[in-house]
């Protein structure tokens, strides 16, 4: 064979190999197009070219916990607490935990895979995860509120029977009490523990107005607080830690942050004095407020702000707000006319199913960035938004 024939022979072999590879790829695609995928009506091939979204195999959740149901969601699991007990369902709608729990006025909160259920005005409290009850506590005083941090440490606020004296007890994630504060004056609304388990913030009301009592380093067994910050005439009804020393506070007309690193420093980040607060929610990246206009029915707006108080977005509304929820960069509004999904800038996502949901739904939970669970005493159904 001449030197000229050798390159030609090599070229023919490459072309022949390429031809058979193309044929093999085409046959593979044909085979994949006939193999059923995980989602009904789709093949393995079609699922290779669609966006990956959270898979849920049910559209309805069934809870059996009695009346006055309240709901919480964390770590892919949904908890319901009612007058007869608590129940947890997984993403597939299957029960993972059930526990008898009598509560005349049930309440539930969550954080980082932990749930905390309690009976407001009663004495029973349970801390649990998706599969087990971690702590069962019966208090001497009447339960006012409770909270849990991301490590499973929790605070309980109780009121002494027959008096206005309150107590705040802090428990570790083993259910052992590690700190106790007796409050002799003012009514305690709530207490929160920082993420590092060291700092305690107590919100109470007195004749001088709302105030935060702050304890830095609860492991020192100190009797007196390190700082007290008073808000004056405005009524603050909720607080939470945004860092180990910074507090977010909601009042009837303002949103504040208060820093406790040295002298308490109050910063008013948003003012809505000419509006009426209907609902609020917040994540690590944004705060959403639903505000009604005074004296004009349900006319108002939803406002999204960052933690500097800068407005990220605004949506006008003429319908009643039933429930509001958020997770990461997503917000969901359950209104009397519809269910709406938004991003943190209040850019709306279309809903995959009909968004004219039953007005008997009383709660909405954001299960993921593209799924919400709307629930009442009689049903809990999943609504999904469209992919973008």
Secondary structure, DSSP 8 states (H G I E B T S, - for coil): --HHHHHHHHHHHHHHHHHHHHHHHHHHHHHHHHSB-SSTT-BHHHHTTS------S-SEE---S-SS-EEEEETTEEEEE-SSEEEEE-TTS-EEEEEE---SSEEEEEETTEEEEEETTSSEEEEE-SS-EEEEEE-SSEEEEEEE-TTS-EEEEEE-TTSS-EEEEEE-TTS-EEEEEEE-SSEEEEEEE-TTS-EEEEEEEETTEEEEEEEE-GGG--SS-SEEEE-TTS-EEEEEESSSSEEEEEESSEEEEEE-SSS-EEEEEEE-TTEEEEEEEE-SS-EEEEEEETTSTT-EEEEEE-TT--EEEEEEE-S-EEEEEEETTEEEEEESS-EEEEETT--EE-BSS-S---TT--EEEEEETTEEEEE-SS-EEEEEB---
